[in-house]
Each structure stands twice: as C-alpha cells, then as structure tokens.
C-alpha cells in the first residue's frame, strides 16, 4: 500500500473511532450583498432564495437557458449578505456572469475567496470537538450557525458519520484547526473529497459545465431544485424533465481501480463502443484502494458492464447511494 493510500485508510479508521479534521480543497466563495441580494438570486438560481433565513443552508444550481448546470452552490446567509460556495475553478467566470444580470438591482457581488478559509470535521466526536473549540455544531442537516465571523454548516452524513464545515476568516484557520486536532485526527483533503462522493452530492467543475440538466445528476433529490418557485434561466426545460417523464439519465455511485479519473471522463458499454453511456461527475481516491466517484449514466446502462474511457477501458462497478433514486417502472421491472 503506497503512502497516500495508507493515509486514506488511517483516516477512515479514525473517522469511525473518533473523527477527522481537514481543510477541503478546490472551493471558492462569492458574497452577494445589498437590499436586493435575495430577490436577485431568486430569479437566477434553481432553489428559492427569498425565504432563505439565517440558520439554514441550501443547495442551488445556476443553469444556462437550455437548462444545463453551469454551477452548483451551497448557499447561506451571514451578517453581510448571502454566500455562494462553489468550485474554485469556475468562481471568477461565474461571478462575472452573474454580475452581468444585476442591472438596476441593489446587489453587489464580491470574491470572498482570498479572505476566508474552510475547515471540515466529521465523526462521532466531531460535534464535541467543535464545541471545545468554541464553535456551534448544528444538529439538522443543512442547518447553519454563526459565531464571531465563523459559519458552521451541518453537511449530509457520509460513510455513516456526521459532518460539518466551518467557513471563517483565513487568519483564524490555524488556531481553530489546532484546537480541533486536539480531539480529531488530521486528514488530507483527498479524504474529504471521498466523503463528498459518498454523500451523493455532485459538484460542477469547469469540465462538467453545461453537461447536465439538474435531474441527470440527482440534484433535485438532494434538495437543490425548488419546482414551486418562479422563473430562472432554463426553468422550463428543468420542469419539463420533471413532469413529462422524459428523464433518461441519472447519477450513480461507481468504483474502479487505477488512477482517479478526471471529471467528464466518458463511460462506455462494450456493446456500444462508439457511443458513451455516461460520464464521471466527481471522483476521489478510496481508502480501500482504487477510487470512488459519482457518474451520470443512461438509466438503461446502470445494470450493464461499464468501462472507463473506452469500451476496453478499466471495469467499473456500481455502488449504493445514500438516498433512493426513482427509476422508470420498466427499468425497475427489468432489474
């Protein structure tokens, strides 16, 4: 077992016994401030924003006019406005694009990324460790709480354990991480990526922009789409996918051996070597060896033999997501 794999295996053991602390990688943050921040975002995103109260975080997406996701967010209110957490690689372009639609609204977008840091804690003693570090540990999934400029959000469980993230001023990160490390084992960012995969919540990055209608990656199943709110870019297409029963693709947990594939790596069936049947959304090295990922697949391909990159590529196996994925009746009967 090489050193990175050993570290991941040790982190998995620590997660089950006490817990882990780490600094997740690859995240960026946009703040939207001003009297019209919520109404403006409400007209742009797949989830409701006007009724977003302090103490609650929500997932949301930003779609093209064709209903394809250009970004996925975790959003919440803090003392200065609404915070959008997204993949760092798409943050500058997304901020610029959203700013183009502000027009006369009293809303200003700014890049928080240089001034904040994120820490994450998970495991049976994580809540206690947060409390001892002077931080709240909200109980309900997607509940948030703020203290002294730090926001703690309860994330969905992964690998059977509760998880929290802390977004705080960058200069405080070292002190808080040291306090959490007194009770929790240090883990690499790659281990958190694996936990994110296990939670079944996808994250849009540059390579996967405009590839998926939200339902194709289960975004409505994890609370990222509100079908009762008003219009937003691509809303008609997203609604049509939901109510006309035309959805032919969903997201599954997949596992494989070898190097971790990049997002948007295509997946094939041997019987159709010219036409990919899906693609990797996110992937991370697994503590047990190999890698685990979230993959968007044609529904009728999920029970087939699957291969990465080509019909002759490395074999994939399909695993269980932590939530139920509704499938067409014909598919269920065939299974």
N, C-alpha and C positions, 0 to 999 in steps of 0.2 A: 504494500500500500504506500503510495507516494505521500509526501508531506501535506499537500493541500487536502487530499482525501482523508488523511489521518486527522487533520484539524476538524474537518466536517463531521467525521464520526465522533470525535470527542465532544464537539458542540451538541450533537444530537443526544449523547448520553447526558450532558449537563442540562440540556433543555428539559428532559424528563425528570431529572433528580432535583434540581433547584431552579435553574433558569439561566438565561444568557442575556448579555448586553452587547450591542454593536452600534456602528454608525452606518446605516444603509447608504448605498452609493447611487449616483445617477439621478438624483431628484433636483428639481428646481421649483421656485415659488414665485407667483405673481400676486401682488396685492391690488385689489380694486377698491378704491376709496371714493367717498363723495356721497351726496344725498341720493343720487340715482344709481348707486352701485348695484343694489339688488334688482331693481326693475330692469336695468340694462342687461345684466347677466341672465335674468329670467327669459328674455327674448332671444338669447343666444344658445343656451345650453339645454341638454335633454332632460334635466331634472329641475324641479321647482326651486327657485332661489328667493322669491319674495317672502316666503314664510320660513326661511332659514333663520332659526333663533340661535343665540349664544347657547352653548352646551350641546349642540348637535353638529355632527359632520355628515356629509353626504358625498356619494359618488355622482359624477356627472360626465357627460361627453359633449364634445363640440363637433358637429357634423358639417360636411360640405353640402351644397344644395342637392346633391344626389343621395344624401342620407348616409354617406360613408364617414366613419370616425376620423377626424383629424387630430383629436387629442382625447385623453381620458384624464379626469381630475378627481382628487379628493378635495373637497372644499369645506370651509368652516368660517365662522365669524371670529375676529379678535377685536381688541379695543379700537383698532384703527381702520377696520373695513372687512372685506371678505378675502380670504386667502385661497388661492388655487394652487394645489400641489400637483405637479406633472413631471413627466420625464424631462430631464435637464437638456437633452439634445434637441427637443422641439420647443423649449421655452421661449427663446428670443423671437423666433418667427411667429409663434402663436400670439405672443404679447403684441407684436406689431400688427398682426392681422385683426385681432380683437379691437385694438385701438382705432382701426380704420372705421369701425362701425359705431363708435361712441357718439359722433356728430354733436348734437346740442345737449346731450345728456350730461348731468353733473356727475361724471365718473372719471377717475384718473387711474391708469394702470401703471404700476411700477414694479421693477425687478427686485424682489427681496433676497434673491439667492446669495449675493456677496455678504450679507449681514446676518444670516441665520445658519443654524446647523440642525441636524436631526439625529436623535438617538433612538434606539429601539430596545425594548425589553420584552422578554417572553418567558413563560414557565410558571411553575407553581408558586415560586417565591417572588415573582416579579412585582406584584402589587405591593407587597411588604417592602421590597427594596425601594420602590418609588416613594412610598410614604416616608421611609427613613431618610431619603434624600430631599424631603420637603416638598414633594410633588404629589398631586392627586392621582388616583388610579380609577377612572370612571368604570363602572360595572357593566353597563349595557353596551353592546356592540355599536360602534359609531357615535357613542357619547363622547363629549369633549369637556375639558375643564381647564381653566387658565389660572396661573398664579405668577406674579412678578414677571410678566412678559413671556412666560413659557406656556405652551398649549400642549396638553396631553390628550391623545385620542385613543380610545379603545378600538383596536382593529379586530376583524374576524379571526377566530381561532385558526391555528394551523398545526398539523401533526398532533391534534388533540390537546393543544395548550393555548392559554390566553395570551394575547399580545397587545402591546401599547407602543405608540410612537410619541416622542417628545420633540416639538419644534421650538427652539429657543435662540436667544442671542448667541452668536458664534463665540463670543468671549467667555461665556459661561459653560460651554460644552465640556471642556476638560475637567472642570470642578465637578459637574454633575456626573460625568462618566466615571470619574474616580469613586464617587460616592456609591454609584450603582454596582461598581465592580467589587465592592466590599462583600456583596452577597451573591452576585451573579457572575458566571464565567464569561470571559471575553470571547466573542465570536467574530469571524470575518464577515464582511458584507455579503459574500457569496452565500453564506448560510441563510442570511435574511432573504436573499433572492429565492432560495429554495423554499423557504417558508411562504413567501408570497405566492409561489406556484401552487403549493399545497392548499392555500386558501381558496384557489379557483377564481381569483380576481385578476383580470388581464390589465396590462398597462401598454398603451400605444406609444411606440417609439418612431423615429424617422422612417425606418424600413417598412413599417406597417401602416403608415398614414394612408387614409383613403382606400384601405383594403376591405374593410368590414362594415356592414350595417350593424348597429349595436347588438341585435339578437344573434348574429352569427358568432359572437364571442360571449354569449350569455349575459350581456351587460344589463339587461332588464331583470334577469334572475337574481343578480347581486345588488339590486336597488339603484341602478344608475340611470333609469329612464322612468319618467312620470308621464303616463298616457293621458292624464286629465288636465295637464297644464296647457297653456296657449302655444302659439306657433313659435318655431325656431327653425333655423336652416335645416332642410332635409326632413322636417317633421312628417310631411305627407307620406314619404317613402317608408319611414320608420313605422308609422301607424299602419300602412298597407301591409307591411311584412307581418305585423302582429295579428291583424284581424282577418286577413284573407287566406290565412293558412298556406301561404306560398313559401314558407321558410324551408330551405333545403340543406342548410348548413348549421352546425352547432360547434361548440368548443368542448374538447375532452382533455383529460389529463393523459399524457403519454410519457413513456420511459424508453430510454435507449442506452446503448453502450458507446464508448468512444468519446470524442471531443464534443463539447456542448455546442449545439447548432445556433447560428445567429437567428434573430427574428426574421421572419419572411422566408426562411428556408422551406422549399417546397417538399411535399409528401406525395408519394406515388403508390399505386396498386400495381402488382405485376401484370394483371390482365389489361391494364390501360397505360402502357409505358410512356405514351406521348402526352398524356393529359394529367397534370397534377390533381389530386383529390383534396388537397388542403395545404396549410402552411403553419409553421411554428409561429406562435404569438410571442411567448416569452419562454426562456429555458434557463436552467441553472444546474450546476453540479450537485449530485445527490450524495448524502452521507454514506449510503450503502454502496457507492460506486456508480459509475455511469452518470446519467443526467436525468432530470425530470423536466417536463415542460407542459405548457398549455398549447394546444393545437386546434386550429379551426379545420373542420373536416366536413365533407359531404356526409349527410346523415347515413346514407346507404353504404358508406365506406368504413364507418367506425368499427364494424364487426369483421372487416376483411383483413388480409395480410397487408401490412403497411411498411413502407420503406422510405428512408430519409434521403432526399436529394435526387434520387432516380429510382427506377423500378428494381435496380440491382443493388441499391444502397443498403445501409445498415437497417436491420429489422427493428420495428417499434412495437411496443405493447401498450394497450390502452388500460388505464387505471381508473380508479373511482374518484370523482369529485366530491367535495363535502356537502353538496346540495343536489337535489334531483333535477335532471334535465328532461323537460317534457318532449316526447318524440311523437311523430305521427303514428296513428293506430296501426297502419300497415307495417311500419318498422317494428313496433313492439310485438306484433303477432309473429313476424318473421324471426325475431330474436327468441 
